[in-house]
Amino acid sequence: MDRRTWVARLAASGAIFALFGCGDDNSTAPDRTPALSSSSTEMHALAAEVRLLTAGRGITALSKPPAVRPALVRLGQALAFDKILSGNKDISCMTCHLPTFATSDGRSLSVGQGGTGLGPARVPPAGGFIPRNSPQVFNLFAIDQLFWDGRVSRDAVGNYHTPAGAALTSAMTQVFEFGAASAQPMFPVLSREEMRGFNGNELAGISDNQEQQIWAGIMARLGAIPEYRRMFQAAYPGQRFEQMTFAHASNAIAGFIIDRLSFNNSPWDRFLAGNDAAMTQVQLQGAKDFMSARCSICHNGAALTDNKFHNVAVPQLGPGKGDGGGSDDFGRMRETGDPAEKYAFRTPALRNVELTAPYGHDGAFFSLRDFVDHYSESATKLMNYNPAQLEPSLRGTVLNNKTDILSTRDPLLSGVVFSPQVVDEVTDFMKALTDPAARNLQGVVPGRVPSGLSIDGGIGPR
């Protein structure tokens, strides 16, 4: 089949479906012809179509992450796995971003301070669950809006926007070397539910609005350990530990994550580099579906995210954020006050998405295919959501607010219907976004941490 015929077929199939809250005008998927043959000519023609579509969407290869000096990586690795950062010394950053579960924790909602066990087996304390799913932390150097509601970000002129406001001083942000990623670790340590605790330690006794004092309290703990003092001073040559703030620790954690958890050697990357055979024919067809339709409007750029926020009709479950006088979570609206952004959440980056179930801001979907399929007739799917896939303690927490969610659903999802074959193809394409090196991350777990506390690094091979 020649190139002109392929272009005609592309125009006929056109923009046929929406995925993850993004869309074009035409949204009903036609019946598909039988699967394509695997002849070399047709594969190359299909690859050429995908390259044209990809270029048209402005989707590029993922660059290499910035170089990080080894001493900073070593410090950040120790801090990320060290429970000394938590109030009661019972949880680390990586407890909810387990290497075994592709830097998430394999559950709908995370279990923070006071929990026992790891991953799906972690048992929540009396306080229950964290309100949102633990997002993966791959390729953070390419993402400038962090947390599900984007409450930590850096704008185009270099200004940081965070919940700490003026408490995050210019002297602290000048320490940051990796943009929003450097600021992100400043905040879980402030949260009582996530790390600080409600009582039983000196950090819990500090008022919530005294961020500087909480950060200083953590630095006092670290400074009492000679090994940490040496590591900080090695990571920041020419500076004495006494001159440093928790911004130095946060920046080091970001440096570790970026250095050790950035991946750009997936089949998709190899395809973008010119290897037409890097993906299967089904994956190429799924890429064509994805690039020629609504998906790539929101999932674009090198990391396959627009760094924006969309309401994609995901059911609300769990304890929520206290919105609506109860257990609702208004998403981006909580940060902006804009009613149009009610129930909107950050567009997730898709690299290694195959490994990071469950999906959605509250982990409502355990199957990647089911999550892709959710965007076909999403209003009906929301109204008929089956909570049986959730763990028993969460099944009864799905809110009866579905009509309210649909009132601000992204209009780009309206009228979207696509076939099971399209769902299968796009799901297969998403598997081509997995870098093989991301499948086993046990190598990032340190053998020990300077505090001597136990390490939550994983629970066996994935």
Helices and strands as residue ranges (DSSP letters): H 3-13, H 40-56, H 70-81, G 83-85, G 93-95, G 99-101, G 119-121, G 140-142, E 145-146, E 152-154, E 160-161, G 165-167, H 170-173, H 180-183, G 184-186, I 192-196, H 211-223, H 226-235, G 241-243, H 246-260, H 267-272, H 281-292, H 295-298, E 309-310, H 333-336, G 339-341, E 345-346, G 353-355, H 368-374, H 378-383, G 387-389, H 392-395, H 402-407, G 411-413, H 420-431, G 436-439, G 442-444
